Amino acid sequence: MPTFELLYVSTRPRKTTDQIVVDDIVLPAMRVNRALDITGCLWFGPTRFLQILEGEKDVVEELYARIQQDTRHRDVRLVHSGPIAARSFQRWAMHPIKGSETDEISALLSTLAPNAVPLTAPASTPTRVPENCSLRVKLLSLATRKHAGTPHA
Ligand SMILES: Cc1cc2nc3c(=O)[nH]c(=O)nc-3n(C[C@H](O)[C@H](O)[C@H](O)COP(=O)(O)O)c2cc1C
C-alpha cells in the first residue's frame, strides 16, 4: 500500500497557548503517532496551524477525522491529500515548528490564501499539488534547519 500524506490548515484560538500545543497536543501526538506509524510536522503560528500527516491512508484519514473534531482549533481545511512516493518527515513522529506572523509559512499561506488554501471553501476542496509542494518543502527546510543532525522522533 503506498504511503499517503495529508496537509490541512486550521485556526488556532488564542486560548490554545504554546504550552497547550507542546504539552497537550504535540507530546501525546508523538506517542500515538509512533504507535500508528504516522510521521509529520505541526507548524503553529500565532493564529494558525498547518499540519502534515504521513502514513497508511486509512490510518491518516482516521486520525484526521479525530483531529477535525478537536476543540483546540477550528475551521479545519484540507489543503491536500494523496499518495506519496516517500515520506518527507520520516524522522519525526510529529515535529513541532513554532511559527510567527513573519516566517516563510505565514507568507506562503497569505499568498496562497485567496485561491489555494481554501479557508472559506468546503474542507473537501483540495489545493493544486504545486502549492502543497511548496508548503511541504518550506516546512521540511524549517524542520531540518532547526534540528540539523538531531533526530526528533
Ligand atoms: C492542531 C492539532 C494537531 C493534532 N495532531 C495530532 C496528531 O498528530 N496525532 C494525534 O494522535 N493527535 C493529534 N491531535 C489530537 C487529536 O485531535 C485528538 O485529541 C487525539 O487523537 C485523541 O482523540 P480521541 O480523544 O478521539 O481519542 C491534534 C490536535 C490538534 C488540535
The ligand as an ORCA input file, in Angstrom:
! r2SCAN-3c Opt
* xyz 0 1
  C      -3.613     21.034     15.844
  C      -3.756     19.625     16.368
  C      -2.946     18.624     15.898
  C      -3.065     17.324     16.376
  N      -2.241     16.344     15.900
  C      -2.370     15.087     16.371
  C      -1.543     14.053     15.885
  O      -0.672     14.228     15.028
  N      -1.710     12.800     16.405
  C      -2.650     12.536     17.385
  O      -2.756     11.383     17.812
  N      -3.436     13.503     17.848
  C      -3.323     14.758     17.376
  N      -4.133     15.743     17.860
  C      -5.092     15.391     18.929
  C      -6.360     14.817     18.341
  O      -7.169     15.865     17.855
  C      -7.148     14.030     19.422
  O      -7.250     14.792     20.571
  C      -6.452     12.735     19.756
  O      -6.266     11.989     18.574
  C      -7.301     11.909     20.734
  O      -8.543     11.661     20.141
  P      -9.732     10.977     20.926
  O      -9.956     11.833     22.153
  O     -10.881     10.976     19.979
  O      -9.239      9.608     21.275
  C      -4.028     17.039     17.376
  C      -4.858     18.071     17.837
  C      -4.732     19.357     17.354
  C      -5.612     20.436     17.874
*
